[in-house]
Amino acid sequence: MASHVPTIKQIAWISVVPQLILVGILVYLYFLFGSKEPLIFGALTYLILSFGLRNFVAKDHRQGMKLVNQKKYEEAIFFFRKSVEYFTRNSWIDKYRFLTLLSSSKLTYKEMGLCNIAFCYSQINNGQKAKEYYELTLKEFPKNGLAIAGLNMLNSTRN
């Protein structure tokens, strides 16, 4: 399904290294157990783990993204808030997401959730709330380019 909403995927390339090591370990385990195709089974196991963890642990974030792609912004805000709350309570999962979720994203799920909430508010013409969430994002993540760009865009309408 092609998205008609602009999305950005930033990758922390260094986090790919431990994931490749995990794939290597899985391949080696299948080799030790006598599998005829350890490379295929190791890679397949990694993919199943990867998709399973992200679909289970980050389910609210994924549901929010699905709703954004359907342009149901008000509904998406609810799920992004739940995601932000979850990853605030369980910050270690977000911090070590390259291992806990097998995610190579440069942005944390909490950071993405806050930016997504701001984006959703901007799409339903609530610029004040969008600004609040972009500012909240920058308070916690001062170098977040999405929040900086979003604030610049919102502020440019005043001129």
C-alpha positions as CSV (number, residue, x, y, z in Angstrom):
1,M,0.0,0.0,0.0
2,A,1.5,3.3,-1.1
3,S,1.3,6.1,1.4
4,H,0.1,9.5,0.3
5,V,1.4,11.0,3.5
6,P,5.1,12.1,3.7
7,T,7.1,9.8,5.9
8,I,10.8,9.8,6.8
9,K,12.8,6.8,7.8
10,Q,16.2,7.6,9.3
11,I,18.6,4.7,10.0
12,A,21.2,4.4,12.7
13,W,23.6,2.4,10.6
14,I,25.8,1.3,13.6
15,S,22.8,-0.5,15.0
16,V,22.8,-2.8,12.0
17,V,26.0,-4.4,13.3
18,P,24.5,-6.2,16.3
19,Q,21.6,-7.3,14.2
20,L,23.9,-8.9,11.7
21,I,25.7,-10.6,14.6
22,L,22.3,-11.9,15.7
23,V,21.6,-13.3,12.2
24,G,25.0,-14.9,12.3
25,I,24.3,-16.5,15.6
26,L,20.9,-17.8,14.4
27,V,22.6,-19.2,11.2
28,Y,25.2,-20.9,13.4
29,L,22.6,-22.4,15.7
30,Y,20.8,-23.9,12.7
31,F,24.1,-25.2,11.4
32,L,24.8,-26.8,14.8
33,F,21.4,-28.5,14.8
34,G,22.1,-30.0,11.4
35,S,19.8,-27.9,9.2
36,K,20.4,-28.4,5.5
37,E,19.7,-24.6,4.9
38,P,21.0,-22.8,8.0
39,L,21.4,-19.5,6.1
40,I,17.8,-19.5,5.0
41,F,16.4,-20.6,8.3
42,G,18.6,-18.2,10.3
43,A,17.5,-15.2,8.1
44,L,13.8,-16.3,8.2
45,T,14.0,-16.6,12.0
46,Y,15.4,-13.1,12.2
47,L,12.7,-11.7,10.0
48,I,9.9,-13.4,12.0
49,L,11.4,-12.1,15.3
50,S,11.8,-8.6,13.8
51,F,8.3,-8.3,12.4
52,G,6.8,-10.0,15.5
53,L,8.5,-7.8,18.0
54,R,7.6,-4.6,16.2
55,N,4.1,-5.7,15.6
56,F,3.5,-6.7,19.2
57,V,5.6,-4.2,21.3
58,A,5.1,-1.2,19.0
59,K,1.5,-2.1,18.0
60,D,0.0,1.3,19.0
61,H,2.6,3.1,17.0
62,R,2.0,0.9,14.0
63,Q,-1.8,1.4,14.4
64,G,-1.3,5.2,14.5
65,M,0.8,5.0,11.3
66,K,-1.9,2.9,9.6
67,L,-4.5,5.5,10.5
68,V,-2.3,8.4,9.3
69,N,-2.0,6.6,5.9
70,Q,-5.8,6.5,5.9
71,K,-5.9,10.2,6.8
72,K,-7.7,9.5,10.0
73,Y,-5.6,11.9,12.0
74,E,-7.8,12.4,15.0
75,E,-8.0,8.7,15.6
76,A,-4.2,8.3,15.1
77,I,-3.5,10.8,17.9
78,F,-5.0,8.4,20.4
79,F,-2.7,5.6,19.4
80,F,0.4,7.8,19.2
81,R,-0.3,9.0,22.7
82,K,-0.6,5.4,23.9
83,S,2.7,4.6,22.2
84,V,4.5,7.6,23.8
85,E,3.1,6.6,27.2
86,Y,4.3,3.0,26.7
87,F,7.8,4.0,25.6
88,T,8.0,6.6,28.4
89,R,7.3,3.9,31.0
90,N,9.6,1.4,29.3
91,S,12.3,3.7,28.1
92,W,14.9,0.9,28.1
93,I,13.0,-0.9,25.3
94,D,13.2,2.3,23.2
95,K,16.8,3.1,24.1
96,Y,18.0,-0.4,23.1
97,R,15.4,-0.9,20.3
98,F,18.2,-2.2,18.0
99,L,18.1,-5.3,20.2
100,T,14.7,-5.3,21.9
101,L,12.7,-4.5,18.7
102,L,15.4,-5.3,16.1
103,S,14.8,-1.7,14.8
104,S,17.6,0.3,13.2
105,S,15.6,3.6,13.4
106,K,17.7,6.6,14.3
107,L,14.7,8.1,16.1
108,T,13.2,6.6,19.2
109,Y,9.6,5.5,19.2
110,K,8.8,8.2,21.8
111,E,10.4,10.8,19.5
112,M,8.5,9.6,16.5
113,G,5.3,9.4,18.4
114,L,5.6,13.0,19.6
115,C,6.3,14.2,16.1
116,N,3.5,12.2,14.7
117,I,1.0,13.7,17.2
118,A,2.2,17.2,16.2
119,F,1.8,16.3,12.5
120,C,-1.7,14.9,13.1
121,Y,-2.7,18.1,14.8
122,S,-1.4,20.2,11.9
123,Q,-3.5,18.1,9.5
124,I,-6.7,18.8,11.5
125,N,-5.9,22.5,11.5
126,N,-5.0,22.7,15.2
127,G,-1.7,24.6,14.8
128,Q,-1.5,25.5,18.5
129,K,-1.5,21.9,19.6
130,A,0.9,21.0,16.7
131,K,3.3,23.7,17.9
132,E,3.0,22.5,21.5
133,Y,3.9,18.9,20.5
134,Y,6.8,20.0,18.3
135,E,8.1,22.2,21.2
136,L,7.7,19.2,23.6
137,T,9.7,17.1,21.1
138,L,12.5,19.6,21.0
139,K,12.5,19.9,24.8
140,E,13.3,16.2,25.0
141,F,15.1,15.7,21.7
142,P,16.8,19.1,20.9
143,K,18.3,18.0,17.6
144,N,15.1,16.5,16.1
145,G,15.0,17.8,12.5
146,L,11.3,16.9,12.0
147,A,10.2,19.1,14.9
148,I,12.5,21.9,13.9
149,A,11.1,21.8,10.3
150,G,7.5,21.5,11.6
151,L,7.9,24.5,13.9
152,N,9.5,26.5,11.1
153,M,6.6,25.7,8.8
154,L,4.0,26.7,11.4
155,N,5.9,29.9,12.3
156,S,6.2,30.8,8.6
157,T,2.5,31.3,8.3
158,R,2.7,34.3,10.6
159,N,4.9,36.2,8.1
